[in-house]
Each structure stands twice: as C-alpha cells, then as structure tokens.
C-alpha cells in the first residue's frame, strides 16, 4: 500500500517533467594529466549517457549517470580517469531525455 501511495504521488511529477522543455547544455571539456572532465548543465534530474567514439566512429567508452540533484548554477561534471583512452582524436555525445549534444576532443 505504501508503494502505491508513493507511485500516485510521483507519477504526476514524472509526467510534468516529461512535458516541460528539458535542456542539456555542454559547457566545456578539460583534460588534466589525471582526469578528463566533461562539464554540462541540465534543468531536471534524470539519466545522462556519455558515449565516446574513436576516429573510426567505433564506440570505445559508454557510461550512464543518474542525476537526482540538479545544480543549475555550477552544472555537473563527468570525470574519466585519464589513461582509459589512448592518445588520439575522439568524438563524444551526451544524451539526456530527448536532447543530444556532440563535440570532439583530442588526447595527447
């Protein structure tokens, strides 16, 4: 019964979030000797998926992130340990609900 009550409370909130305009903005990416950072903002909680493709457009990295607390001021940052990807040119995309942003990065 408790689960049903929670579902009845959360369902309208979930439907409302699907009707409003979801936004995904790529801020920047930064590469340090230890970490690759991909910075972005979203306006609602949800799942963000990162896909990185090599120069031959082959998927080489994929990760999903659940964002429950949205930080509109500072945004969010995906951190990837530097060394997981070999030096070279890559294309990456972030997917969030119905939005997709793409960019490229070079690891030296």
C-alpha positions in Angstrom: 0.0 0.0 0.0 2.8 2.4 0.9 4.4 1.8 -2.6 1.1 2.6 -4.3 0.8 5.9 -2.4 4.4 6.8 -3.4 3.6 5.9 -7.0 0.5 8.0 -7.0 2.5 11.0 -5.7 5.5 10.6 -8.1 3.6 9.8 -11.3 2.1 13.3 -11.8 5.6 14.8 -11.1 7.2 12.5 -13.6 4.6 13.3 -16.3 5.0 17.0 -15.7 8.8 16.7 -16.1 8.3 15.0 -19.5 6.0 17.7 -20.8 8.3 20.7 -20.0 11.3 21.6 -22.2 14.3 19.6 -21.0 17.6 21.3 -21.6 21.1 20.0 -21.9 24.0 22.4 -22.4 27.6 21.4 -22.9 29.8 23.8 -21.1 33.3 22.6 -21.8 35.7 19.7 -21.6 39.1 19.8 -19.8 42.0 17.4 -19.8 44.4 17.2 -17.0 47.2 14.6 -16.6 44.9 12.6 -14.2 41.4 13.2 -15.5 39.2 14.1 -18.4 36.3 16.4 -17.3 33.2 17.0 -19.4 31.1 19.8 -17.9 27.4 20.3 -18.7 24.1 21.5 -17.2 20.6 20.0 -17.2 17.4 21.5 -15.9 15.8 18.4 -14.4 17.1 15.2 -12.8 17.4 12.1 -14.9 19.8 9.9 -16.7 22.7 11.3 -18.7 24.6 9.0 -21.0 28.1 9.6 -22.4 29.3 7.9 -25.5 32.9 8.3 -26.8 33.8 7.2 -30.4 37.3 6.9 -31.9 38.3 8.3 -35.2 36.8 5.3 -37.0 33.4 6.1 -35.3 33.7 2.9 -33.2 32.2 3.2 -29.7 35.1 2.9 -27.2 33.5 4.2 -24.0 30.0 4.3 -22.7 28.7 5.3 -19.2 25.4 6.3 -17.7 25.0 8.7 -14.9 21.8 9.2 -12.7 21.4 12.9 -11.7 19.0 13.3 -8.8 20.0 16.7 -7.6 20.3 19.4 -10.3 22.8 22.2 -9.8 21.7 24.9 -12.2 24.4 27.3 -11.1 27.5 25.1 -11.3 26.3 22.3 -13.5 27.7 18.8 -13.4 31.0 17.2 -14.4 31.7 13.8 -15.8 35.1 12.6 -14.7 37.0 9.9 -16.7 40.4 8.6 -15.5 43.0 9.7 -18.0 44.7 6.7 -19.4 41.5 4.8 -20.2 41.6 6.3 -23.7 44.7 6.1 -25.9 46.1 9.4 -27.3 44.1 10.4 -30.4 41.1 12.2 -31.7 37.6 11.3 -30.3 34.0 12.4 -30.8 31.7 12.2 -27.9 28.0 12.7 -27.3 25.9 13.3 -24.2 22.3 12.2 -24.3 19.7 13.4 -21.8 16.0 12.6 -22.2 15.3 13.8 -25.8 18.4 16.0 -26.1 21.8 15.2 -27.6 24.9 17.3 -27.8 28.1 16.4 -29.6 31.7 17.6 -29.5 35.2 16.3 -30.1 38.3 16.1 -28.0 42.0 15.3 -28.6 44.0 13.4 -26.1 47.7 13.8 -26.4 
